[in-house]
């Protein structure tokens, strides 16, 4: 992402917030579903960046919830 000639880094927490909002789910609930401590969520919200594998677990939880909510019963 570029902004006025400067490169901007989008932290994992910001990407997850956007992804959760897009799928209309609570991000903190997705941390819980992914079995990631809520303290990790709060640290990320206060500026400590997430590790890639942690962000991936939460993103997977969002995808799982999103897919299950769009599955039609037979």
mmCIF file of the N, C-alpha and C atoms, coordinates in Angstrom:
data_MODEL
# 
_entry.id   MODEL 
# 
loop_
_atom_site.group_PDB 
_atom_site.id 
_atom_site.type_symbol 
_atom_site.label_atom_id 
_atom_site.label_alt_id 
_atom_site.label_comp_id 
_atom_site.label_asym_id 
_atom_site.label_entity_id 
_atom_site.label_seq_id 
_atom_site.pdbx_PDB_ins_code 
_atom_site.Cartn_x 
_atom_site.Cartn_y 
_atom_site.Cartn_z 
_atom_site.occupancy 
_atom_site.B_iso_or_equiv 
_atom_site.pdbx_formal_charge 
_atom_site.auth_seq_id 
_atom_site.auth_comp_id 
_atom_site.auth_asym_id 
_atom_site.auth_atom_id 
_atom_site.pdbx_PDB_model_num 
ATOM 1   N N  . UNK A 1 1  ? 0.848   -1.162  0.000  1.00 0.00 ? 1  UNK A N  1 
ATOM 2   C CA . UNK A 1 1  ? 0.000   0.000   0.000  1.00 0.00 ? 1  UNK A CA 1 
ATOM 3   C C  . UNK A 1 1  ? 0.902   1.236   0.000  1.00 0.00 ? 1  UNK A C  1 
ATOM 4   N N  . UNK A 1 2  ? 0.606   2.165   -0.869 1.00 0.00 ? 2  UNK A N  1 
ATOM 5   C CA . UNK A 1 2  ? 1.393   3.389   -0.950 1.00 0.00 ? 2  UNK A CA 1 
ATOM 6   C C  . UNK A 1 2  ? 0.525   4.588   -0.603 1.00 0.00 ? 2  UNK A C  1 
ATOM 7   N N  . UNK A 1 3  ? 1.119   5.553   0.051  1.00 0.00 ? 3  UNK A N  1 
ATOM 8   C CA . UNK A 1 3  ? 0.408   6.757   0.427  1.00 0.00 ? 3  UNK A CA 1 
ATOM 9   C C  . UNK A 1 3  ? 1.340   7.938   0.294  1.00 0.00 ? 3  UNK A C  1 
ATOM 10  N N  . UNK A 1 4  ? 1.062   8.796   -0.678 1.00 0.00 ? 4  UNK A N  1 
ATOM 11  C CA . UNK A 1 4  ? 1.872   9.988   -0.935 1.00 0.00 ? 4  UNK A CA 1 
ATOM 12  C C  . UNK A 1 4  ? 3.355   9.655   -1.036 1.00 0.00 ? 4  UNK A C  1 
ATOM 13  N N  . UNK A 1 5  ? 3.665   8.609   -1.812 1.00 0.00 ? 5  UNK A N  1 
ATOM 14  C CA . UNK A 1 5  ? 5.052   8.259   -2.052 1.00 0.00 ? 5  UNK A CA 1 
ATOM 15  C C  . UNK A 1 5  ? 5.727   7.493   -0.937 1.00 0.00 ? 5  UNK A C  1 
ATOM 16  N N  . UNK A 1 6  ? 5.007   7.211   0.149  1.00 0.00 ? 6  UNK A N  1 
ATOM 17  C CA . UNK A 1 6  ? 5.585   6.463   1.257  1.00 0.00 ? 6  UNK A CA 1 
ATOM 18  C C  . UNK A 1 6  ? 4.886   5.117   1.369  1.00 0.00 ? 6  UNK A C  1 
ATOM 19  N N  . UNK A 1 7  ? 5.642   4.135   1.740  1.00 0.00 ? 7  UNK A N  1 
ATOM 20  C CA . UNK A 1 7  ? 5.058   2.815   1.926  1.00 0.00 ? 7  UNK A CA 1 
ATOM 21  C C  . UNK A 1 7  ? 4.452   2.741   3.323  1.00 0.00 ? 7  UNK A C  1 
ATOM 22  N N  . UNK A 1 8  ? 3.219   2.275   3.401  1.00 0.00 ? 8  UNK A N  1 
ATOM 23  C CA . UNK A 1 8  ? 2.565   2.118   4.691  1.00 0.00 ? 8  UNK A CA 1 
ATOM 24  C C  . UNK A 1 8  ? 2.430   0.634   4.985  1.00 0.00 ? 8  UNK A C  1 
ATOM 25  N N  . UNK A 1 9  ? 2.770   0.248   6.186  1.00 0.00 ? 9  UNK A N  1 
ATOM 26  C CA . UNK A 1 9  ? 2.657   -1.139  6.598  1.00 0.00 ? 9  UNK A CA 1 
ATOM 27  C C  . UNK A 1 9  ? 1.340   -1.293  7.355  1.00 0.00 ? 9  UNK A C  1 
ATOM 28  N N  . UNK A 1 10 ? 0.554   -2.236  6.905  1.00 0.00 ? 10 UNK A N  1 
ATOM 29  C CA . UNK A 1 10 ? -0.725  -2.513  7.551  1.00 0.00 ? 10 UNK A CA 1 
ATOM 30  C C  . UNK A 1 10 ? -0.503  -3.675  8.510  1.00 0.00 ? 10 UNK A C  1 
ATOM 31  N N  . UNK A 1 11 ? -0.562  -3.413  9.807  1.00 0.00 ? 11 UNK A N  1 
ATOM 32  C CA . UNK A 1 11 ? -0.308  -4.449  10.801 1.00 0.00 ? 11 UNK A CA 1 
ATOM 33  C C  . UNK A 1 11 ? -1.354  -5.544  10.701 1.00 0.00 ? 11 UNK A C  1 
ATOM 34  N N  . UNK A 1 12 ? -0.976  -6.724  11.155 1.00 0.00 ? 12 UNK A N  1 
ATOM 35  C CA . UNK A 1 12 ? -1.890  -7.860  11.120 1.00 0.00 ? 12 UNK A CA 1 
ATOM 36  C C  . UNK A 1 12 ? -3.201  -7.551  11.833 1.00 0.00 ? 12 UNK A C  1 
ATOM 37  N N  . UNK A 1 13 ? -3.135  -6.858  12.957 1.00 0.00 ? 13 UNK A N  1 
ATOM 38  C CA . UNK A 1 13 ? -4.365  -6.572  13.712 1.00 0.00 ? 13 UNK A CA 1 
ATOM 39  C C  . UNK A 1 13 ? -5.318  -5.728  12.874 1.00 0.00 ? 13 UNK A C  1 
ATOM 40  N N  . UNK A 1 14 ? -4.779  -4.780  12.106 1.00 0.00 ? 14 UNK A N  1 
ATOM 41  C CA . UNK A 1 14 ? -5.621  -3.952  11.248 1.00 0.00 ? 14 UNK A CA 1 
ATOM 42  C C  . UNK A 1 14 ? -6.245  -4.777  10.125 1.00 0.00 ? 14 UNK A C  1 
ATOM 43  N N  . UNK A 1 15 ? -5.465  -5.690  9.575  1.00 0.00 ? 15 UNK A N  1 
ATOM 44  C CA . UNK A 1 15 ? -5.990  -6.560  8.524  1.00 0.00 ? 15 UNK A CA 1 
ATOM 45  C C  . UNK A 1 15 ? -7.091  -7.462  9.073  1.00 0.00 ? 15 UNK A C  1 
ATOM 46  N N  . UNK A 1 16 ? -6.878  -7.989  10.286 1.00 0.00 ? 16 UNK A N  1 
ATOM 47  C CA . UNK A 1 16 ? -7.880  -8.847  10.903 1.00 0.00 ? 16 UNK A CA 1 
ATOM 48  C C  . UNK A 1 16 ? -9.150  -8.066  11.249 1.00 0.00 ? 16 UNK A C  1 
ATOM 49  N N  . UNK A 1 17 ? -8.997  -6.831  11.702 1.00 0.00 ? 17 UNK A N  1 
ATOM 50  C CA . UNK A 1 17 ? -10.163 -5.997  11.989 1.00 0.00 ? 17 UNK A CA 1 
ATOM 51  C C  . UNK A 1 17 ? -11.001 -5.793  10.731 1.00 0.00 ? 17 UNK A C  1 
ATOM 52  N N  . UNK A 1 18 ? -10.335 -5.490  9.623  1.00 0.00 ? 18 UNK A N  1 
ATOM 53  C CA . UNK A 1 18 ? -11.042 -5.301  8.357  1.00 0.00 ? 18 UNK A CA 1 
ATOM 54  C C  . UNK A 1 18 ? -11.730 -6.588  7.912  1.00 0.00 ? 18 UNK A C  1 
ATOM 55  N N  . UNK A 1 19 ? -11.025 -7.706  8.046  1.00 0.00 ? 19 UNK A N  1 
ATOM 56  C CA . UNK A 1 19 ? -11.548 -9.008  7.637  1.00 0.00 ? 19 UNK A CA 1 
ATOM 57  C C  . UNK A 1 19 ? -12.760 -9.391  8.491  1.00 0.00 ? 19 UNK A C  1 
ATOM 58  N N  . UNK A 1 20 ? -12.673 -9.170  9.794  1.00 0.00 ? 20 UNK A N  1 
ATOM 59  C CA . UNK A 1 20 ? -13.782 -9.483  10.694 1.00 0.00 ? 20 UNK A CA 1 
ATOM 60  C C  . UNK A 1 20 ? -14.989 -8.597  10.388 1.00 0.00 ? 20 UNK A C  1 
ATOM 61  N N  . UNK A 1 21 ? -14.736 -7.328  10.150 1.00 0.00 ? 21 UNK A N  1 
ATOM 62  C CA . UNK A 1 21 ? -15.827 -6.407  9.834  1.00 0.00 ? 21 UNK A CA 1 
ATOM 63  C C  . UNK A 1 21 ? -16.506 -6.819  8.532  1.00 0.00 ? 21 UNK A C  1 
ATOM 64  N N  . UNK A 1 22 ? -15.713 -7.196  7.554  1.00 0.00 ? 22 UNK A N  1 
ATOM 65  C CA . UNK A 1 22 ? -16.247 -7.629  6.257  1.00 0.00 ? 22 UNK A CA 1 
ATOM 66  C C  . UNK A 1 22 ? -17.181 -8.831  6.432  1.00 0.00 ? 22 UNK A C  1 
ATOM 67  N N  . UNK A 1 23 ? -16.845 -9.710  7.374  1.00 0.00 ? 23 UNK A N  1 
ATOM 68  C CA . UNK A 1 23 ? -17.640 -10.922 7.594  1.00 0.00 ? 23 UNK A CA 1 
ATOM 69  C C  . UNK A 1 23 ? -18.623 -10.775 8.759  1.00 0.00 ? 23 UNK A C  1 
ATOM 70  N N  . UNK A 1 24 ? -18.714 -9.554  9.283  1.00 0.00 ? 24 UNK A N  1 
ATOM 71  C CA . UNK A 1 24 ? -19.669 -9.225  10.341 1.00 0.00 ? 24 UNK A CA 1 
ATOM 72  C C  . UNK A 1 24 ? -19.541 -10.145 11.559 1.00 0.00 ? 24 UNK A C  1 
ATOM 73  N N  . UNK A 1 25 ? -18.307 -10.281 12.043 1.00 0.00 ? 25 UNK A N  1 
ATOM 74  C CA . UNK A 1 25 ? -18.044 -11.074 13.245 1.00 0.00 ? 25 UNK A CA 1 
ATOM 75  C C  . UNK A 1 25 ? -17.223 -10.249 14.227 1.00 0.00 ? 25 UNK A C  1 
ATOM 76  N N  . UNK A 1 26 ? -17.292 -10.637 15.487 1.00 0.00 ? 26 UNK A N  1 
ATOM 77  C CA . UNK A 1 26 ? -16.530 -9.968  16.538 1.00 0.00 ? 26 UNK A CA 1 
ATOM 78  C C  . UNK A 1 26 ? -15.092 -10.497 16.524 1.00 0.00 ? 26 UNK A C  1 
ATOM 79  N N  . UNK A 1 27 ? -14.136 -9.606  16.400 1.00 0.00 ? 27 UNK A N  1 
ATOM 80  C CA . UNK A 1 27 ? -12.741 -10.030 16.329 1.00 0.00 ? 27 UNK A CA 1 
ATOM 81  C C  . UNK A 1 27 ? -12.298 -10.713 17.616 1.00 0.00 ? 27 UNK A C  1 
ATOM 82  N N  . UNK A 1 28 ? -12.668 -10.183 18.746 1.00 0.00 ? 28 UNK A N  1 
ATOM 83  C CA . UNK A 1 28 ? -12.247 -10.816 20.004 1.00 0.00 ? 28 UNK A CA 1 
ATOM 84  C C  . UNK A 1 28 ? -12.848 -12.223 20.128 1.00 0.00 ? 28 UNK A C  1 
ATOM 85  N N  . UNK A 1 29 ? -14.063 -12.410 19.632 1.00 0.00 ? 29 UNK A N  1 
ATOM 86  C CA . UNK A 1 29 ? -14.667 -13.744 19.640 1.00 0.00 ? 29 UNK A CA 1 
ATOM 87  C C  . UNK A 1 29 ? -13.906 -14.690 18.713 1.00 0.00 ? 29 UNK A C  1 
ATOM 88  N N  . UNK A 1 30 ? -13.363 -14.164 17.633 1.00 0.00 ? 30 UNK A N  1 
ATOM 89  C CA . UNK A 1 30 ? -12.583 -14.998 16.715 1.00 0.00 ? 30 UNK A CA 1 
ATOM 90  C C  . UNK A 1 30 ? -11.241 -15.397 17.341 1.00 0.00 ? 30 UNK A C  1 
ATOM 91  N N  . UNK A 1 31 ? -10.665 -14.510 18.157 1.00 0.00 ? 31 UNK A N  1 
ATOM 92  C CA . UNK A 1 31 ? -9.459  -14.870 18.905 1.00 0.00 ? 31 UNK A CA 1 
ATOM 93  C C  . UNK A 1 31 ? -9.778  -16.034 19.834 1.00 0.00 ? 31 UNK A C  1 
ATOM 94  N N  . UNK A 1 32 ? -10.928 -15.946 20.520 1.00 0.00 ? 32 UNK A N  1 
ATOM 95  C CA . UNK A 1 32 ? -11.329 -17.015 21.438 1.00 0.00 ? 32 UNK A CA 1 
ATOM 96  C C  . UNK A 1 32 ? -11.576 -18.318 20.682 1.00 0.00 ? 32 UNK A C  1 
ATOM 97  N N  . UNK A 1 33 ? -12.266 -18.234 19.552 1.00 0.00 ? 33 UNK A N  1 
ATOM 98  C CA . UNK A 1 33 ? -12.543 -19.420 18.746 1.00 0.00 ? 33 UNK A CA 1 
ATOM 99  C C  . UNK A 1 33 ? -11.251 -20.079 18.262 1.00 0.00 ? 33 UNK A C  1 
ATOM 100 N N  . UNK A 1 34 ? -10.248 -19.250 17.947 1.00 0.00 ? 34 UNK A N  1 
ATOM 101 C CA . UNK A 1 34 ? -8.956  -19.755 17.475 1.00 0.00 ? 34 UNK A CA 1 
ATOM 102 C C  . UNK A 1 34 ? -8.074  -20.228 18.632 1.00 0.00 ? 34 UNK A C  1 
ATOM 103 N N  . UNK A 1 35 ? -8.600  -20.116 19.858 1.00 0.00 ? 35 UNK A N  1 
ATOM 104 C CA . UNK A 1 35 ? -7.856  -20.503 21.059 1.00 0.00 ? 35 UNK A CA 1 
ATOM 105 C C  . UNK A 1 35 ? -6.570  -19.685 21.237 1.00 0.00 ? 35 UNK A C  1 
ATOM 106 N N  . UNK A 1 36 ? -6.673  -18.407 20.871 1.00 0.00 ? 36 UNK A N  1 
ATOM 107 C CA . UNK A 1 36 ? -5.586  -17.451 21.084 1.00 0.00 ? 36 UNK A CA 1 
ATOM 108 C C  . UNK A 1 36 ? -6.000  -16.620 22.296 1.00 0.00 ? 36 UNK A C  1 
ATOM 109 N N  . UNK A 1 37 ? -5.126  -16.466 23.278 1.00 0.00 ? 37 UNK A N  1 
ATOM 110 C CA . UNK A 1 37 ? -5.499  -15.715 24.490 1.00 0.00 ? 37 UNK A CA 1 
ATOM 111 C C  . UNK A 1 37 ? -5.990  -14.296 24.173 1.00 0.00 ? 37 UNK A C  1 
ATOM 112 N N  . UNK A 1 38 ? -7.009  -13.876 24.908 1.00 0.00 ? 38 UNK A N  1 
ATOM 113 C CA . UNK A 1 38 ? -7.517  -12.523 24.686 1.00 0.00 ? 38 UNK A CA 1 
ATOM 114 C C  . UNK A 1 38 ? -6.466  -11.468 25.035 1.00 0.00 ? 38 UNK A C  1 
ATOM 115 N N  . UNK A 1 39 ? -5.520  -11.830 25.891 1.00 0.00 ? 39 UNK A N  1 
ATOM 116 C CA . UNK A 1 39 ? -4.441  -10.884 26.203 1.00 0.00 ? 39 UNK A CA 1 
ATOM 117 C C  . UNK A 1 39 ? -3.631  -10.562 24.948 1.00 0.00 ? 39 UNK A C  1 
ATOM 118 N N  . UNK A 1 40 ? -3.524  -11.512 24.038 1.00 0.00 ? 40 UNK A N  1 
ATOM 119 C CA . UNK A 1 40 ? -2.819  -11.285 22.765 1.00 0.00 ? 40 UNK A CA 1 
ATOM 120 C C  . UNK A 1 40 ? -3.589  -10.263 21.937 1.00 0.00 ? 40 UNK A C  1 
ATOM 121 N N  . UNK A 1 41 ? -4.906  -10.373 21.946 1.00 0.00 ? 41 UNK A N  1 
ATOM 122 C CA . UNK A 1 41 ? -5.758  -9.402  21.240 1.00 0.00 ? 41 UNK A CA 1 
ATOM 123 C C  . UNK A 1 41 ? -5.517  -8.000  21.794 1.00 0.00 ? 41 UNK A C  1 
ATOM 124 N N  . UNK A 1 42 ? -5.557  -7.873  23.128 1.00 0.00 ? 42 UNK A N  1 
ATOM 125 C CA . UNK A 1 42 ? -5.390  -6.552  23.730 1.00 0.00 ? 42 UNK A CA 1 
ATOM 126 C C  . UNK A 1 42 ? -3.986  -5.989  23.529 1.00 0.00 ? 42 UNK A C  1 
ATOM 127 N N  . UNK A 1 43 ? -2.981  -6.844  23.572 1.00 0.00 ? 43 UNK A N  1 
ATOM 128 C CA . UNK A 1 43 ? -1.619  -6.370  23.291 1.00 0.00 ? 43 UNK A CA 1 
ATOM 129 C C  . UNK A 1 43 ? -1.523  -5.853  21.858 1.00 0.00 ? 43 UNK A C  1 
ATOM 130 N N  . UNK A 1 44 ? -2.130  -6.590  20.922 1.00 0.00 ? 44 UNK A N  1 
ATOM 131 C CA . UNK A 1 44 ? -2.096  -6.163  19.511 1.00 0.00 ? 44 UNK A CA 1 
ATOM 132 C C  . UNK A 1 44 ? -2.823  -4.830  19.347 1.00 0.00 ? 44 UNK A C  1 
ATOM 133 N N  . UNK A 1 45 ? -3.956  -4.670  20.020 1.00 0.00 ? 45 UNK A N  1 
ATOM 134 C CA . UNK A 1 45 ? -4.699  -3.407  19.938 1.00 0.00 ? 45 UNK A CA 1 
ATOM 135 C C  . UNK A 1 45 ? -3.888  -2.246  20.509 1.00 0.00 ? 45 UNK A C  1 
ATOM 136 N N  . UNK A 1 46 ? -2.960  -2.562  21.431 1.00 0.00 ? 46 UNK A N  1 
ATOM 137 C CA . UNK A 1 46 ? -2.133  -1.518  22.045 1.00 0.00 ? 46 UNK A CA 1 
ATOM 138 C C  . UNK A 1 46 ? -0.764  -1.381  21.406 1.00 0.00 ? 46 UNK A C  1 
ATOM 139 N N  . UNK A 1 47 ? -0.593  -1.960  20.214 1.00 0.00 ? 47 UNK A N  1 
ATOM 140 C CA . UNK A 1 47 ? 0.616   -1.679  19.450 1.00 0.00 ? 47 UNK A CA 1 
ATOM 141 C C  . UNK A 1 47 ? 1.623   -2.806  19.298 1.00 0.00 ? 47 UNK A C  1 
ATOM 142 N N  . UNK A 1 48 ? 1.464   -3.911  20.027 1.00 0.00 ? 48 UNK A N  1 
ATOM 143 C CA . UNK A 1 48 ? 2.397   -5.034  19.877 1.00 0.00 ? 48 UNK A CA 1 
ATOM 144 C C  . UNK A 1 48 ? 1.925   -5.857  18.686 1.00 0.00 ? 48 UNK A C  1 
ATOM 145 N N  . UNK A 1 49 ? 2.782   -6.012  17.686 1.00 0.00 ? 49 UNK A N  1 
ATOM 146 C CA . UNK A 1 49 ? 2.353   -6.709  16.477 1.00 0.00 ? 49 UNK A CA 1 
ATOM 147 C C  . UNK A 1 49 ? 2.211   -8.203  16.720 1.00 0.00 ? 49 UNK A C  1 
ATOM 148 N N  . UNK A 1 50 ? 1.271   -8.795  15.996 1.00 0.00 ? 50 UNK A N  1 
ATOM 149 C CA . UNK A 1 50 ? 1.039   -10.236 16.075 1.00 0.00 ? 50 UNK A CA 1 
ATOM 150 C C  . UNK A 1 50 ? 2.059   -10.982 15.234 1.00 0.00 ? 50 UNK A C  1 
ATOM 151 N N  . UNK A 1 51 ? 2.301   -12.224 15.603 1.00 0.00 ? 51 UNK A N  1 
ATOM 152 C CA . UNK A 1 51 ? 3.110   -13.092 14.750 1.00 0.00 ? 51 UNK A CA 1 
ATOM 153 C C  . UNK A 1 51 ? 2.224   -13.571 13.608 1.00 0.00 ? 51 UNK A C  1 
ATOM 154 N N  . UNK A 1 52 ? 2.873   -13.946 12.509 1.00 0.00 ? 52 UNK A N  1 
ATOM 155 C CA . UNK A 1 52 ? 2.136   -14.400 11.337 1.00 0.00 ? 52 UNK A CA 1 
ATOM 156 C C  . UNK A 1 52 ? 1.258   -15.603 11.664 1.00 0.00 ? 52 UNK A C  1 
ATOM 157 N N  . UNK A 1 53 ? 1.802   -16.587 12.385 1.00 0.00 ? 53 UNK A N  1 
ATOM 158 C CA . UNK A 1 53 ? 1.021   -17.795 12.671 1.00 0.00 ? 53 UNK A CA 1 
ATOM 159 C C  . UNK A 1 53 ? -0.182  -17.500 13.566 1.00 0.00 ? 53 UNK A C  1 
ATOM 160 N N  . UNK A 1 54 ? -0.060  -16.536 14.454 1.00 0.00 ? 54 UNK A N  1 
ATOM 161 C CA . UNK A 1 54 ? -1.184  -16.142 15.304 1.00 0.00 ? 54 UNK A CA 1 
ATOM 162 C C  . UNK A 1 54 ? -2.265  -15.477 14.455 1.00 0.00 ? 54 UNK A C  1 
ATOM 163 N N  . UNK A 1 55 ? -1.869  -14.559 13.607 1.00 0.00 ? 55 UNK A N  1 
ATOM 164 C CA . UNK A 1 55 ? -2.825  -13.879 12.726 1.00 0.00 ? 55 UNK A CA 1 
ATOM 165 C C  . UNK A 1 55 ? -3.508  -14.894 11.803 1.00 0.00 ? 55 UNK A C  1 
ATOM 166 N N  . UNK A 1 56 ? -2.763  -15.887 11.352 1.00 0.00 ? 56 UNK A N  1 
ATOM 167 C CA . UNK A 1 56 ? -3.326  -16.914 10.471 1.00 0.00 ? 56 UNK A CA 1 
ATOM 168 C C  . UNK A 1 56 ? -4.388  -17.739 11.182 1.00 0.00 ? 56 UNK A C  1 
ATOM 169 N N  . UNK A 1 57 ? -4.157  -18.067 12.445 1.00 0.00 ? 57 UNK A N  1 
ATOM 170 C CA . UNK A 1 57 ? -5.149  -18.827 13.226 1.00 0.00 ? 57 UNK A CA 1 
ATOM 171 C C  . UNK A 1 57 ? -6.459  -18.049 13.333 1.00 0.00 ? 57 UNK A C  1 
ATOM 172 N N  . UNK A 1 58 ? -6.347  -16.767 13.611 1.00 0.00 ? 58 UNK A N  1 
ATOM 173 C CA . UNK A 1 58 ? -7.544  -15.940 13.764 1.00 0.00 ? 58 UNK A CA 1 
ATOM 174 C C  . UNK A 1 58 ? -8.248  -15.783 12.415 1.00 0.00 ? 58 UNK A C  1 
ATOM 175 N N  . UNK A 1 59 ? -7.492  -15.572 11.352 1.00 0.00 ? 59 UNK A N  1 
ATOM 176 C CA . UNK A 1 59 ? -8.085  -15.451 10.014 1.00 0.00 ? 59 UNK A CA 1 
ATOM 177 C C  . UNK A 1 59 ? -8.810  -16.742 9.639  1.00 0.00 ? 59 UNK A C  1 
ATOM 178 N N  . UNK A 1 60 ? -8.233  -17.880 9.995  1.00 0.00 ? 60 UNK A N  1 
ATOM 179 C CA . UNK A 1 60 ? -8.868  -19.167 9.711  1.00 0.00 ? 60 UNK A CA 1 
ATOM 180 C C  . UNK A 1 60 ? -10.191 -19.284 10.474 1.00 0.00 ? 60 UNK A C  1 
ATOM 181 N N  . UNK A 1 61 ? -10.227 -18.821 11.715 1.00 0.00 ? 61 UNK A N  1 
ATOM 182 C CA . UNK A 1 61 ? -11.462 -18.847 12.502 1.00 0.00 ? 61 UNK A CA 1 
ATOM 183 C C  . UNK A 1 61 ? -12.532 -17.985 11.833 1.00 0.00 ? 61 UNK A C  1 
ATOM 184 N N  . UNK A 1 62 ? -12.148 -16.836 11.324 1.00 0.00 ? 62 UNK A N  1 
ATOM 185 C CA . UNK A 1 62 ? -13.103 -15.956 10.634 1.00 0.00 ? 62 UNK A CA 1 
ATOM 186 C C  . UNK A 1 62 ? -13.639 -16.650 9.389  1.00 0.00 ? 62 UNK A C  1 
ATOM 187 N N  . UNK A 1 63 ? -12.745 -17.264 8.609  1.00 0.00 ? 63 UNK A N  1 
ATOM 188 C CA . UNK A 1 63 ? -13.178 -17.987 7.406  1.00 0.00 ? 63 UNK A CA 1 
ATOM 189 C C  . UNK A 1 63 ? -14.125 -19.125 7.757  1.00 0.00 ? 63 UNK A C  1 
ATOM 190 N N  . UNK A 1 64 ? -13.810 -19.860 8.821  1.00 0.00 ? 64 UNK A N  1 
ATOM 191 C CA . UNK A 1 64 ? -14.625 -20.998 9.231  1.00 0.00 ? 64 UNK A CA 1 
ATOM 192 C C  . UNK A 1 64 ? -16.031 -20.543 9.596  1.00 0.00 ? 64 UNK A C  1 
ATOM 193 N N  . UNK A 1 65 ? -16.132 -19.488 10.383 1.00 0.00 ? 65 UNK A N  1 
ATOM 194 C CA . UNK A 1 65 ? -17.436 -18.957 10.781 1.00 0.00 ? 65 UNK A CA 1 
ATOM 195 C C  . UNK A 1 65 ? -18.190 -18.439 9.563  1.00 0.00 ? 65 UNK A C  1 
ATOM 196 N N  . UNK A 1 66 ? -17.484 -17.742 8.698  1.00 0.00 ? 66 UNK A N  1 
ATOM 197 C CA . UNK A 1 66 ? -18.116 -17.185 7.506  1.00 0.00 ? 66 UNK A CA 1 
ATOM 198 C C  . UNK A 1 66 ? -18.655 -18.297 6.612  1.00 0.00 ? 66 UNK A C  1 
ATOM 199 N N  . UNK A 1 67 ? -17.871 -19.339 6.422  1.00 0.00 ? 67 UNK A N  1 
ATOM 200 C CA . UNK A 1 67 ? -18.308 -20.453 5.582  1.00 0.00 ? 67 UNK A CA 1 
ATOM 201 C C  . UNK A 1 67 ? -19.486 -21.193 6.205  1.00 0.00 ? 67 UNK A C  1 
ATOM 202 N N  . UNK A 1 68 ? -19.425 -21.411 7.507  1.00 0.00 ? 68 UNK A N  1 
ATOM 203 C CA . UNK A 1 68 ? -20.506 -22.154 8.162  1.00 0.00 ? 68 UNK A CA 1 
ATOM 204 C C  . UNK A 1 68 ? -21.813 -21.369 8.165  1.00 0.00 ? 68 UNK A C  1 
ATOM 205 N N  . UNK A 1 69 ? -21.736 -20.055 8.168  1.00 0.00 ? 69 UNK A N  1 
ATOM 206 C CA . UNK A 1 69 ? -22.957 -19.258 8.158  1.00 0.00 ? 69 UNK A CA 1 
ATOM 207 C C  . UNK A 1 69 ? -23.582 -19.184 6.769  1.00 0.00 ? 69 UNK A C  1 
ATOM 208 N N  . UNK A 1 70 ? -22.813 -19.530 5.739  1.00 0.00 ? 70 UNK A N  1 
ATOM 209 C CA . UNK A 1 70 ? -23.332 -19.520 4.363  1.00 0.00 ? 70 UNK A CA 1 
ATOM 210 C C  . UNK A 1 70 ? -23.689 -20.912 3.860  1.00 0.00 ? 70 UNK A C  1 
ATOM 211 N N  . UNK A 1 71 ? -23.517 -21.926 4.696  1.00 0.00 ? 71 UNK A N  1 
ATOM 212 C CA . UNK A 1 71 ? -23.827 -23.280 4.288  1.00 0.00 ? 71 UNK A CA 1 
ATOM 213 C C  . UNK A 1 71 ? -25.326 -23.519 4.436  1.00 0.00 ? 71 UNK A C  1 
ATOM 214 N N  . UNK A 1 72 ? -25.919 -24.016 3.396  1.00 0.00 ? 72 UNK A N  1 
ATOM 215 C CA . UNK A 1 72 ? -27.352 -24.286 3.419  1.00 0.00 ? 72 UNK A CA 1 
ATOM 216 C C  . UNK A 1 72 ? -27.607 -25.724 3.852  1.00 0.00 ? 72 UNK A C  1 
ATOM 217 N N  . UNK A 1 73 ? -28.577 -25.946 4.709  1.00 0.00 ? 73 UNK A N  1 
ATOM 218 C CA . UNK A 1 73 ? -28.906 -27.319 5.097  1.00 0.00 ? 73 UNK A CA 1 
ATOM 219 C C  . UNK A 1 73 ? -29.583 -28.042 3.933  1.00 0.00 ? 73 UNK A C  1 
ATOM 220 N N  . UNK A 1 74 ? -29.352 -29.341 3.854  1.00 0.00 ? 74 UNK A N  1 
ATOM 221 C CA . UNK A 1 74 ? -29.957 -30.141 2.784  1.00 0.00 ? 74 UNK A CA 1 
ATOM 222 C C  . UNK A 1 74 ? -31.238 -30.742 3.221  1.00 0.00 ? 74 UNK A C  1 
# 
